[in-house]
Amino acid sequence: MIKVYALTGLMLAALASPALAKSPYFAVIDTVGNCSVIKGAISHGKTALGTESGYDSFDAARQVVDDHAEEKCEGIVE
């Protein structure tokens, strides 16, 4: 019975790992006003534009940067 539980646990871990490892994309503005899209956690000195929980795709985050470009961004870092 222990083998069944161990095998079930390994299968669940294997299925859950890719979903947990996926890093969201963030639209951010840095301390000098440059906007960009980053993957992973927001580092010190950057502030999220739009949602603070991130976006599932680069394109979605880039659209947020483009939407804020005129009003908030001094420049856009590719």
Secondary structure, DSSP 4 states (H G I P E B T S, - for coil): -HHHHHHHHHHHHHHHHHHHHPPPEEEEEETTSEEEEEESSPPTTEEEES-TT-BSSHHHHHHHHHHHHHHH-SEE--
